[in-house]
């Protein structure tokens, strides 16, 4: 489930930011060409000022989302309602404070903007932007439950609609009226509509959040405010980092320079935002993971996320560096190009802001905020002082490098000391080695890509950009493969991509029949055999190998999965290797009974191959090594036609029933009674649908899979079995099995 939600969040984030970037670029081009570069500068400056005001949020949103993880996981409705009520109250106060402070600084706006050749009232333009932010804070609190419940993709899909309609309307306003007031008002109205739609969805999905709820306890409130106090310094610092650049440039270089900077920063911020959204989609999953308190597993997941983050960051850096100048020429015109030194400064900024995301999602998910709070104050001072100094020395590049240097302080000092060692219980040297490895690969990939793209020349700039984008993806892919192909992270993602491709191809081609071989038992009824009964050898071959060979020989079986006792996974893998079956048979962990082992097998199928409507699974005992092909075929046929089948064989003995005293008091006629064998075959989706309908306490009493279908009012159809289809359970069964094997050899 974690993987599915993370994937949906990634898709939603990518789609949202890709569309946002495209439409922002188009709209900004129209803004510059219809009203002028100064309006782009004013737009960027006001955005930074509003960002500075958002410091009033204090990190309450992050803290309460963290607080919602556990009650959502435990379905604690009352606690969820209480946190949402508290969150709403907090955001009402925050919205009012932002509006108040925003109004107070209105007289300073002309001073920050300086001399500018536009006819609109600057204070009124700023007030429209301020009111847009005010309305967002009033209505945005309900988003938190979607973030905490790993449903970011819902917000992203709604946001896509907002982006499309808003930008199209803004472009029409620019073309028809050339009016900047209307341009900003349209944004305000569509933002209001977006929040209304999200609130309607949340009210339907979580209707209980509007019910009357009790107040959060004093201790919980104190914990929130303690965390907020710690986050406050971090929040202020990041707001300064994000908001200071345009203000410094405007004050030292003028509003026109802000316009030039904004053109490049629009692309940079889109790249950084896409990387952030993709990687942060793992945050809720990581939060859920951290509740397990398994530092080894946490580190393994971190390495996979770090690999992924480093790879997409490399592509982002190279793509920007190799393509941006040609893109600026096409987008707004060659006269708006900045120097290559500015481009490389932005590349360092992308690296510094993006590469840290691998570790910060663990920081956010773990709620670490008190330990490292002063580090962010130092970061803010580094940024502010270095940006002002370097801007005076080298211009726009100085502001960009100042911000990048402040992030490097966190990456090199704060994160390894306060996050890495605490969460992963590893030495800081491991952190530095891990990140130095990726830094080397990024630099090497960038140099090679630049050498290639600079040697190419095309008169058609669009073709040139397409080729450069191709190089930006190809070169990192090759370099990562050369240096990291032996790592578990690389293998993980290669296998994951293969799995996705298999799922897609499978849905195009045919329905699947899976054999789930149940080998999770310990075989206690067999006596002291040293190993579970499925691994006992007959004629020098383990019983389970005979069973597997029966299914592998059958042309109607597409995949064979062994659900194995966790203590014997390695042993099972060695057996498959010895009998040259490792490429034909897959293994997953068994459960504590037949049903849970079966469900583990289905979960493995779903995660690796996906489940379509007509897929069928056969559950079979690993110690039934004499199942004939006819029985397998008939189970599959009935499961496809009627959804449920079970192998049975007629009784030769009379069935009696005793009372509590051990006295026979009832006899059953054999006419309608059968012995239940295996395999049993079911439509996978139908089986899961029935399983999910049954209360857990009742489900735990079932000893056979057919009980599930029958309990839900379904029908299980019999397949006539075979007397030889024995289940090897006792010592006498071994003698019978040996005899049958000898007989089969003779035949």
Secondary structure, DSSP 8 states (H G I E B T S, - for coil): -HHHHHHHHHHHHHHHHHHHHHHHHHHHHHHHHHT-HHHHHHHHHHHHHHHHHGGGGTTHHHHHHHHHHHHHHTT-HHHHHHHHHHHHHHHHHHHHHHHHHHHHGGGGHHHHH-S----S-HHHHHHHHHHHHHHHHHHGGGHHHHHHTT-HHHHHHHHHHHHHHHHHHHHHHHHHT--HHHHHHHHHHHHHHHHHHHHHHHHHHTGGGGS------HHHHHHHHHHHHHHHHHHHHHHHHHHHHHHHHHHHH-HHHHHHHHHHHHHHHHHHHHHHHHHHTTHHHHHHHHTT--HHHHHHHHHHHHHHHHHHHHHHHHHHHHHHHHHHHHHT-GGG---HHHHHHHHHHHHHHHTTHHHHHHHHHHT--STTHHHHHHHHHHHHHHHHHHHHHHTHHHHHHHHHHHHHHIIIIIHIIIIIHHHH---HHHHHHHHHHHHHHHHHHHHHHHHHHHH---SSHHHHHHHHHHHHHHHHHHHHHHHHTTSHHHHHHHHHHHHHHHHHHHHHH---EEEEEEE----GGG-S-SS-GGG-EETTEEHHHHHHHHHHT-TT--EEEEEE-GGGHHHHHHHHHHTT-TTTEEEEE--SSHHHHHHHHHHHHHHHH---TT-EEEEEETT-TT--HHHHHHHHHHHHHHSEEEEEEE-SS-EEEE-TTS-EEEEE-GGG-EEEEEEEEEEHHHHHHHHHHS-HHHHTT--STHHHHHHTT---EEEE--TT-----SHHHHHHHHHHHHHHHH-
